[in-house]
């Protein structure tokens, strides 16, 4: 027994990386085999063989994980933070194994989907630990951010090209890349109807790409890496601090976990609200209703605009289902506020509740904390509420004699107005046909798409704060002021310069995309092409119905436009041409005539 303990002690002290590498490669083989089985194999005889291979690899992973976790705990003689995830994963594997062997009341967990999920969890955990993160060589975090999106798009395109992704017509190379780009960039433009042409596997791939793309691949990988390895190196914290925009090094981990927690929490609540609004007669099973609810909660919160409803929300079963529309609208409105603002609001409410409890119940004096609701959060909330109210009222007024005539009640008219006016900002869902709306409304939609939502959110556009800063700067110049002041604070000149740079770059990019689309698709009308360009750059996803009929060249142009809009033109410029040399001198100042 002592010799076994000594051997294990030697392995986990000096050869732990080798053990982790073995588990990683086994999980990689298992994941590849699972993808091939689920997405590629169409022959029933071969499918039986690959199914057995996946099950065998699953049990192999199960044994590896059990042995590794138990041996590591035995050697350490205690359970460390790094062991918690191993114990949880082992417990999950044990539950699935018992369910597959015994059945009974656990038969729900005996389905193959739970087995596939277990393999995916192990692979993601090992991948995160092995890639956390380029410690042996340096990458500019901004470039790494861009590369991560490109890598995710390529992976998504490969998965969408698998034969079992589609039911009717398989996707071409360009269409697969277009759909992957649209999902990763949370845009929603589609060259095919995913509700009828995509299998459950294909829809699941789209849902996964939306989720990871909405939060950012680096955020997800960082979360898994921290969660499964038990910590970050100092270098990792520096890099993630720059990616997440977190100035305090000790807050990087909490910020990362907060983003994931907020997302999953609100998506869970949204899925419950959507599920409660559904009519069971439109579904074949409870599992189908759950998948439908989860898909639209994720698509809604990430402002993606993808739907698995035939004909979209315009479908007769959902066009007048106002509870469903409001549930989805609550998702994309919350997602559009941004993670920081939502969390700040949560801490503000927490402080208010704590003060009430201490004063009224515990009879203690409460120590007031100034600036609980930060300047940026206040500014973002005011800007968003202003745009939400103006957009909703404007749509209600402009469409009274057009699209709103189908809504018979005042509640229905307002519900449709809330859904459409706010979906246009970035979400991309539409419950009315855009080809039959008023021209002034169409102009308003283009403007709202361009404005977008909040910084630090899952939505696109140039952002409401950018437009607000630009407008306030114009007012300040008209008043003869040298700076912008709001909430007794002076706005930094850097923020003003950045706002105008973002606006100018957005106009140039949209104009270039629009011109190129006119060259590649001369037979299309100019208004739909302009609408498509704005929608792609702002990652909104609304379309006047021309996406699927565009040429391959036009689709590639839109792919680049979506990618630039998601990553940010200014981010790309900073990543590749930023001059990091600091000058120790300042030139004399001159004023330019205007």
C-alpha positions in Angstrom: 0.0 0.0 0.0 2.9 2.4 0.8 4.5 1.7 -2.6 1.2 2.6 -4.3 1.0 5.8 -2.3 4.6 6.6 -3.1 4.0 6.0 -6.8 0.9 8.3 -6.8 2.8 10.9 -4.8 5.6 10.9 -7.4 3.1 11.1 -10.3 1.0 14.0 -9.0 4.1 15.9 -7.8 6.4 15.6 -10.8 4.2 14.1 -13.7 0.9 15.9 -13.2 1.2 17.7 -16.5 1.7 14.4 -18.2 -1.5 13.0 -16.6 -3.4 16.1 -17.6 -2.1 15.8 -21.2 -3.3 12.2 -21.4 -6.8 13.1 -20.2 -6.8 16.1 -22.7 -6.0 13.9 -25.7 -8.5 11.2 -24.7 -11.1 13.9 -24.2 -10.2 15.4 -27.6 -10.5 12.0 -29.4 -13.9 11.5 -27.6 -15.2 14.9 -28.6 -14.1 14.4 -32.2 -15.8 11.0 -32.3 -18.9 12.4 -30.7 -19.1 15.2 -33.4 -18.5 12.8 -36.2 -21.2 10.4 -34.8 -23.8 13.1 -34.2 -23.2 15.4 -37.2 -21.6 13.3 -39.9 -22.7 9.6 -39.9 -25.9 9.0 -41.8 -25.6 5.2 -42.4 -27.4 3.3 -39.7 -24.9 0.4 -39.6 -21.9 2.7 -39.2 -23.9 4.8 -36.7 -24.2 1.8 -34.4 -20.4 1.3 -34.5 -19.6 4.9 -33.8 -22.2 5.0 -31.1 -20.5 2.1 -29.3 -17.1 3.8 -29.8 -18.5 7.0 -28.2 -19.9 5.1 -25.2 -16.6 3.2 -24.7 -14.7 6.5 -24.8 -17.1 8.0 -22.4 -16.5 5.2 -19.8 -12.8 5.6 -20.4 -13.0 9.3 -19.6 -15.1 8.5 -16.6 -12.4 6.1 -15.2 -9.6 8.6 -16.0 -11.4 11.4 -14.1 -12.4 9.2 -11.1 -8.8 7.9 -10.8 -7.2 11.3 -11.3 -9.4 13.2 -8.8 -9.3 10.5 -6.1 -5.6 10.0 -6.4 -4.9 13.7 -6.3 -7.0 14.1 -3.2 -5.3 11.1 -1.6 -1.8 12.6 -2.3 -2.8 16.0 -1.0 -4.5 14.5 2.0 -7.2 17.2 1.7 -9.6 18.6 -0.8 -8.2 21.8 -2.5 -10.1 24.3 -4.6 -8.8 22.6 -7.7 -10.4 19.4 -6.6 -14.0 20.7 -6.3 -14.6 20.7 -10.1 -13.1 17.2 -10.4 -15.4 16.0 -7.7 -18.4 17.6 -9.4 -17.6 16.2 -12.8 -17.0 12.8 -11.3 -20.4 13.0 -9.6 -22.0 13.9 -12.9 -20.3 11.0 -14.7 -21.4 8.7 -11.9 -25.0 9.8 -12.1 -25.1 9.3 -15.9 -23.4 5.9 -15.6 -25.9 4.7 -12.9 -28.8 6.0 -14.9 -27.7 4.1 -18.0 -27.2 0.9 -16.0 -30.3 0.9 -13.8 -32.9 3.2 -15.5 -36.0 3.6 -13.4 -36.7 7.1 -12.1 -33.2 8.1 -13.4 -34.1 7.1 -17.0 -34.2 10.8 -18.0 -30.4 11.0 -17.5 -29.9 7.8 -19.5 -30.4 9.6 -22.8 -27.4 9.9 -25.1 -27.6 13.7 -25.0 -26.5 13.7 -21.3 -23.6 11.5 -22.2 -22.5 13.9 -25.0 -22.8 16.8 -22.5 -20.4 14.9 -20.1 -17.8 14.5 -22.9 -18.2 18.1 -23.9 -17.7 19.3 -20.2 -14.5 17.2 -19.8 -13.1 18.4 -23.2 -13.8 22.1 -22.4 -12.3 21.8 -19.0 -9.1 20.2 -20.3 -8.9 22.6 -23.3 -9.2 25.5 -20.9 -6.5 24.2 -18.6 -4.1 23.6 -21.4 -4.7 27.0 -23.0 -4.7 29.1 -19.9 -3.3 31.0 -21.6 -0.2 31.3 -23.8 2.1 31.7 -20.7 5.1 30.7 -22.8 4.7 33.4 -25.4 3.1 36.9 -25.6 0.0 37.9 -27.5 -1.4 41.4 -27.6 -4.8 40.9 -25.8 -6.6 42.9 -28.4 -5.2 40.7 -31.2 -6.0 37.6 -29.2 -9.5 38.8 -28.8 -9.8 39.2 -32.6 -8.2 35.8 -33.3 -10.5 34.1 -30.8 -13.5 35.2 -32.8 -12.0 34.1 -36.1 -11.2 30.7 -34.6 -14.8 30.3 -33.3 -16.2 31.2 -36.7 -14.0 28.6 -38.4 -15.0 25.9 -35.9 -18.7 26.9 -36.2 -18.5 26.8 -40.0 -17.0 23.3 -39.9 -19.8 22.0 -37.6 -22.5 23.6 -39.8 -21.1 21.9 -42.9 -21.6 18.4 -41.4 -24.3 16.4 -43.2 -26.6 16.0 -40.2 -26.7 19.7 -39.5 -29.4 20.2 -42.1 -32.6 18.3 -43.0 -33.3 19.4 -46.5 -30.5 21.1 -48.4 -26.9 21.0 -47.1 -25.2 24.3 -46.6 -22.6 25.4 -49.1 -19.1 26.6 -48.0 -20.1 30.3 -48.1 -23.5 29.8 -46.5 -21.9 27.7 -43.6 -19.3 30.5 -43.0 -22.1 33.1 -43.3 -24.3 31.4 -40.7 -21.3 30.8 -38.4 -20.2 34.5 -38.6 -23.8 35.7 -38.1 -24.2 33.5 -35.0 -20.7 34.2 -33.4 -21.2 38.0 -34.2 -24.7 37.7 -32.7 -26.2 39.3 -35.8 -29.1 37.1 -36.8 -28.9 37.4 -40.6 -29.6 34.1 -42.2 -29.3 32.6 -45.6 -31.5 29.6 -44.7 -34.5 29.0 -42.5 -33.0 27.3 -39.4 -36.5 26.3 -38.2 -37.2 24.0 -41.1 -33.8 23.3 -42.7 -31.7 22.7 -39.5 -31.8 19.6 -37.4 -31.8 19.7 -33.6 -28.1 19.2 -33.8 -27.7 22.2 -36.2 -29.9 24.4 -34.0 -27.9 23.4 -31.0 -24.7 24.4 -32.8 -26.2 27.8 -33.6 -27.3 28.2 -29.9 -23.8 27.4 -28.6 -22.2 29.8 -31.1 -24.6 32.5 -30.0 -23.9 31.9 -26.3 -20.1 31.8 -26.7 -20.0 34.6 -29.2 -22.3 36.8 -27.1 -20.0 36.7 -24.1 -16.7 36.3 -26.0 -14.7 33.1 -26.4 -12.0 34.5 -24.1 -14.6 35.1 -21.3 -15.9 31.5 -21.6 -12.4 29.9 -21.9 -11.2 32.0 -19.0 -14.1 31.0 -16.9 -13.6 27.3 -17.6 -9.9 27.6 -17.1 -10.3 29.3 -13.7 -13.1 27.0 -12.7 -11.3 23.8 -13.6 -7.8 24.7 -12.7 -8.5 26.5 -9.5 -6.8 29.8 -10.2 -5.2 32.3 -12.5 -1.5 33.1 -12.9 -0.5 36.8 -12.5 0.1 37.0 -16.3 -3.4 35.6 -17.0 -4.9 38.2 -14.7 -3.1 41.0 -16.5 -4.3 39.8 -19.9 -7.9 39.3 -18.8 -7.9 42.6 -17.1 -7.2 44.3 -20.4 -9.7 42.1 -22.3 -12.5 42.8 -19.8 -11.6 46.4 -19.3 -11.0 45.9 -15.6 -8.5 48.3 -14.1 -8.2 46.6 -10.7 -6.1 43.4 -10.9 -7.8 41.9 -7.8 -11.2 42.4 -9.4 -10.5 40.5 -12.6 -11.7 37.1 -11.4 -14.8 38.5 -9.7 -15.7 40.4 -12.9 -15.3 37.3 -15.0 -17.4 35.2 -12.7 -20.0 38.0 -12.4 -20.4 38.2 -16.2 -21.0 34.5 -16.4 -23.3 34.5 -13.4 -25.5 37.4 -14.6 -25.8 35.8 -18.1 -26.8 32.4 -16.9 -29.2 33.8 -14.2 -31.1 36.0 -16.6 -31.2 33.4 -19.3 -32.6 30.9 -16.8 -35.3 33.4 -15.7 -36.0 34.3 -19.3 -36.4 30.6 -20.3 -38.9 30.2 -17.5 -40.9 33.2 -18.6 -40.9 32.1 -22.3 -41.8 28.5 -21.3 -44.8 29.8 -19.3 -46.0 31.8 -22.3 -46.1 28.8 -24.7 -49.1 26.7 -25.8 -48.3 23.0 -25.4 -50.4 22.0 -28.4 -47.7 23.5 -30.7 -45.1 21.1 -29.4 -44.6 17.3 -29.6 -43.0 16.9 -26.2 -42.0 18.7 -23.0 -38.3 18.4 -24.0 -39.1 20.3 -27.3 -40.7 23.1 -25.2 -37.7 23.3 -22.9 -35.3 23.5 -25.9 -37.4 26.1 -27.6 -37.5 28.3 -24.4 -33.7 27.9 -23.8 -32.9 28.8 -27.5 -35.0 32.0 -27.4 -33.8 33.0 -24.0 -30.1 32.7 -25.1 -30.8 34.3 -28.5 -32.8 37.1 -26.8 -30.3 38.0 -24.0 -27.4 37.9 -26.4 -29.4 40.1 -28.9 -28.8 37.6 -31.6 -32.2 37.5 -33.3 -32.2 33.9 -34.3 -35.4 32.0 -33.9 -36.6 28.4 -34.6 -40.1 29.5 -35.3 -41.2 29.0 -38.9 -41.7 32.5 -40.4 -40.3 34.0 -37.2 -42.3 35.9 -34.6 -44.6 36.9 -37.5 -46.0 33.3 -37.3 -49.7 33.4 -36.5 -49.1 31.4 -33.3 -46.8 34.0 -31.9 -47.7 37.3 -33.7 -50.4 37.9 -31.1 -48.9 36.0 -28.2 -48.0 39.2 -26.4 -46.7 37.4 -23.2 -44.1 35.6 -25.4 -43.1 38.8 -27.1 -42.8 40.7 -23.8 -40.7 37.8 -22.3 -38.3 37.8 -25.2 -38.3 41.7 -25.2 -37.3 41.7 -21.5 -34.3 39.5 -22.4 -32.9 41.6 -25.2 -33.6 44.9 -23.3 -31.7 43.5 -20.2 -28.9 42.2 -22.4 -28.7 45.6 -24.0 -28.0 47.3 -20.7 -24.7 45.6 -20.3 -23.2 43.3 -17.6 -21.7 46.1 -15.6 -24.9 48.1 -15.3 -27.0 45.2 -14.4 -24.5 44.1 -11.7 -24.2 47.7 -10.4 -28.0 47.9 -10.2 -27.9 44.6 -8.2 -25.4 46.0 -5.8 -27.4 49.2 -5.4 -30.6 47.3 -4.6 -28.5 45.1 -2.2 -27.2 48.1 -0.3 -30.8 49.6 -0.1 -32.2 46.4 1.3 -29.3 46.1 3.8 -29.9 49.7 5.0 -33.6 49.0 5.5 -32.9 45.8 7.5 -30.2 47.5 9.7 -32.3 50.6 10.4 -35.8 49.1 10.9 -35.2 45.5 12.0 -31.7 45.4 13.7 -32.1 49.1 14.9 -28.5 49.8 13.9 -27.0 52.9 12.3 -26.2 52.3 8.7 -23.0 53.5 7.2 -23.8 55.2 3.9 -21.6 54.3 0.9 -21.3 57.1 -1.7 -21.4 56.3 -5.4 -22.9 52.8 -5.1 -24.5 53.5 -8.4 -21.5 54.5 -10.5 -21.4 57.4 -12.9 -21.2 55.2 -16.0 -24.2 53.1 -14.8 -26.3 56.2 -14.3 -25.4 57.6 -17.6 -26.1 54.3 -19.4 -29.5 53.9 -17.8 -30.6 57.5 -18.6 -29.5 57.1 -22.2 -31.2 53.7 -22.7 -34.4 54.7 -21.0 -34.6 57.8 -23.1 -34.1 55.8 -26.4 -36.5 53.1 -25.2 -39.3 55.5 -24.5 -38.8 57.7 -27.6 -38.5 54.6 -29.9 -41.6 52.9 -28.4 -43.8 56.0 -28.6 -42.6 56.9 -32.1 -43.3 53.4 -33.4 -46.8 53.5 -31.8 -47.6 56.8 -33.4 -46.1 56.1 -36.9 -47.6 52.6 -37.3 -51.1 53.3 -36.1 -52.5 53.1 -39.6 -50.1 50.5 -40.9 -48.7 47.4 -39.1 -50.5 48.0 -35.8 -53.9 47.8 -37.4 -53.7 44.0 -37.0 -53.5 44.4 -33.2 -57.1 44.8 -31.9 -56.4 45.9 -28.3 -54.4 48.8 -26.9 -52.3 46.4 -24.9 -51.5 44.5 -28.0 -50.5 47.7 -29.9 -48.2 48.8 -27.0 -46.7 45.2 -26.7 -45.9 45.2 -30.4 -44.5 48.7 -30.2 -42.2 47.7 -27.3 -41.1 44.5 -29.0 -40.4 46.1 -32.4 -38.9 49.4 -31.4 -36.4 47.8 -29.0 -35.7 44.7 -31.1 -34.6 47.1 -33.9 -31.8 48.5 -31.7 -29.8 45.3 -31.8 -31.9 42.1 -31.2 -33.2 41.6 -34.7 -36.5 39.9 -34.0 -39.5 41.1 -36.0 -43.2 40.4 -35.4 -44.3 42.6 -38.4 -43.2 42.4 -42.0 -40.6 45.1 -42.7 -41.7 45.4 -46.3 -45.0 46.8 -45.3 -44.0 49.4 -42.7 -44.2 53.1 -43.1 -41.1 54.8 -44.8 -40.6 57.2 -41.8 -40.6 54.0 -39.6 -38.0 52.4 -41.8 -35.8 55.5 -41.5 -36.3 55.3 -37.7 -35.3 51.6 -37.7 -32.1 52.4 -39.6 -31.3 55.1 -37.1 -32.0 52.9 -34.1 -29.9 50.1 -35.5 -27.0 52.5 -36.0 -27.4 53.9 -32.4 -27.5 50.4 -30.9 -27.4 49.6 -27.2 -25.0 50.0 -24.2 -21.2 49.5 -24.1 -20.2 46.3 -22.4 -23.4 44.5 -23.5 -24.2 41.7 -26.0 -25.7 44.2 -28.5 -24.2 46.2 -31.3 -24.3 49.6 -32.9 -22.1 52.6 -32.1 -23.7 52.6 -28.6 -26.1 55.1 -27.0 -23.3 56.6 -24.9 -21.3 57.4 -28.0 -24.2 59.3 -29.6 -25.0 61.0 -26.3 -21.4 62.3 -25.8 -21.3 63.5 -29.4 -24.6 65.4 -29.0 -23.5 66.9 -25.7 -20.3 68.0 -27.2 -22.2 69.9 -30.0 -24.3 71.6 -27.3 -21.2 72.4 -25.3 -19.5 74.0 -28.3 -22.6 76.0 -29.1 -22.6 77.3 -25.5 -18.9 78.2 -25.8 -17.8 75.6 -23.2 -14.4 73.9 -23.4 -15.6 70.6 -21.9 -18.7 68.4 -21.3 -20.1 68.4 -17.8 -22.8 66.0 -16.5 -23.7 64.8 -12.9 -21.0 67.3 -11.6 -18.3 65.4 -13.6 -16.2 66.5 -16.5 -16.0 64.1 -19.4 -12.5 63.2 -20.4 -11.4 64.6 -23.8 -10.2 61.1 -24.6 -13.9 59.9 -24.4 -15.0 62.7 -26.7 -12.3 61.9 -29.3 -13.2 58.2 -29.2 -16.9 58.9 -29.6 -16.3 60.9 -32.8 -13.8 58.3 -34.1 -16.3 55.5 -33.6 -19.1 57.5 -35.4 -16.9 58.4 -38.3 -15.5 54.8 -38.7 -19.0 53.4 -38.6 -20.2 55.7 -41.3 -17.2 54.9 -43.5 -17.6 51.1 -43.0 -21.3 51.1 -43.7 -20.8 53.3 -46.8 -18.1 51.0 -48.1 -20.2 47.9 -47.5 -23.2 49.5 -49.2 -21.1 50.5 -52.3 -19.6 47.1 -52.6 -23.0 45.4 -52.3 -24.3 47.6 -55.1 -21.4 46.4 -57.3 -21.8 42.7 -56.4 -25.6 42.7 -56.5 -26.7 45.4 -59.1 -30.1 43.8 -59.5 -31.1 44.5 -55.9 -32.9 47.7 -54.9 -30.7 50.2 -53.0 -32.9 50.6 -49.9 -32.8 46.9 -49.0 -29.1 46.8 -49.6 -28.5 49.9 -47.4 -30.7 48.3 -44.7 -28.7 45.1 -45.0 -25.4 46.9 -44.6 -26.5 48.8 -41.5 -28.0 45.7 -40.0 -24.8 43.7 -40.6 -22.4 46.4 -39.2 -24.6 47.0 -36.1 -25.1 43.2 -35.6 -28.8 43.8 -35.5 -29.9 41.1 -38.0 -33.1 42.6 -39.3 -33.5 42.2 -43.1 -36.0 43.1 -45.8 -35.9 39.5 -47.0 -33.0 39.7 -49.5 -30.2 37.8 -47.5 -30.8 34.4 -49.0 -31.0 35.8 -52.6 -27.7 37.6 -52.5 -24.7 36.4 -54.5 -21.8 34.6 -52.8 -19.7 37.8 -53.2 -22.3 39.9 -51.3 -22.5 37.3 -48.6 -18.7 37.5 -48.1 -18.9 41.3 -48.0 -21.6 41.1 -45.3 -19.5 38.5 -43.4 -16.7 41.0 -43.1 -19.1 43.8 -42.2 -20.6 41.7 -39.4 -17.1 40.7 -38.1 -15.9 44.3 -38.1 -19.1 45.5 -36.5 -18.9 42.9 -33.7 -15.2 43.3 -32.9 -15.2 47.1 -33.6 -13.3 49.0 -36.3 -11.5 51.0 -33.7 -10.5 47.8 -31.9 -9.0 46.4 -35.1 -7.1 49.6 -35.8 -5.7 49.7 -32.2 -4.8 46.0 -32.5 -2.7 46.3 -35.6 -1.4 49.9 -35.8 -1.2 51.0 -32.2 2.1 52.8 -31.4 3.2 51.9 -27.9 6.2 54.1 -27.8 5.9 57.0 -25.3 7.3 60.3 -26.4 9.1 62.4 -23.7 8.2 65.7 -25.5 5.2 67.7 -26.5 4.8 69.8 -29.7 3.5 73.4 -29.6 -0.3 73.7 -29.9 -2.0 75.1 -32.9 -5.7 75.7 -33.7 -7.1 74.5 -37.0 -9.7 76.6 -38.8 -13.2 75.2 -39.4 
